[in-house]
Amino acid sequence: MDAIFSFLFGTREGFAALFLIGIALFGIIAFVMEKRTHKLYVDRGPKQDGDDSFWD
């Protein structure tokens, strides 16, 4: 276990591996969260003529 930590935090290659793993993990989390948000907030298409909204 000590050898793994020495490699990850003590060498340039280990730091690069940590950096790439972090980017991949962030991308996976962002992808999952986007899918959940897309299901929650459904696109209802273009606004109809009779649709009046507070923000118009």
VMD Tcl script that draws the C-alpha trace (Angstrom):
set ca {
  {0.00 0.00 0.00}
  {2.87 2.34 0.77}
  {4.29 1.71 -2.70}
  {1.00 2.76 -4.31}
  {0.88 6.02 -2.35}
  {4.53 6.67 -3.10}
  {3.87 6.18 -6.80}
  {0.69 8.30 -6.90}
  {1.95 11.23 -4.85}
  {5.70 11.00 -5.38}
  {6.11 10.71 -9.13}
  {5.02 12.75 -12.12}
  {3.39 9.69 -13.69}
  {1.42 9.04 -10.51}
  {0.23 12.63 -10.37}
  {-0.80 12.41 -14.04}
  {-2.73 9.21 -13.27}
  {-4.53 10.92 -10.38}
  {-5.34 13.88 -12.61}
  {-6.75 11.70 -15.40}
  {-8.75 9.59 -12.95}
  {-10.18 12.79 -11.46}
  {-11.23 14.09 -14.87}
  {-12.83 10.74 -15.77}
  {-14.66 10.57 -12.43}
  {-15.91 14.15 -12.83}
  {-17.14 13.33 -16.35}
  {-19.02 10.23 -15.19}
  {-20.66 12.12 -12.31}
  {-21.64 14.99 -14.63}
  {-23.11 12.52 -17.14}
  {-25.21 10.79 -14.46}
  {-26.41 14.08 -12.99}
  {-27.35 15.39 -16.44}
  {-29.43 12.27 -17.11}
  {-31.27 12.70 -13.79}
  {-31.88 16.40 -14.50}
  {-33.10 15.66 -18.01}
  {-35.70 13.24 -16.60}
  {-36.80 15.78 -13.97}
  {-37.12 18.78 -16.29}
  {-38.73 17.50 -19.48}
  {-38.52 19.66 -22.61}
  {-42.10 20.46 -23.52}
  {-41.31 21.72 -27.01}
  {-42.08 25.11 -28.54}
  {-44.56 27.42 -26.82}
  {-48.11 27.45 -28.20}
  {-49.90 30.69 -29.17}
  {-52.32 30.58 -26.23}
  {-49.67 29.91 -23.60}
  {-49.26 33.01 -21.47}
  {-46.61 33.01 -18.84}
  {-45.54 35.34 -16.07}
  {-42.09 35.80 -17.62}
  {-43.27 36.99 -21.08}
}
mol new
graphics top color blue
foreach p $ca { graphics top sphere $p radius 0.5 }
foreach p [lrange $ca 0 end-1] q [lrange $ca 1 end] { graphics top cylinder $p $q radius 0.2 }
display resetview
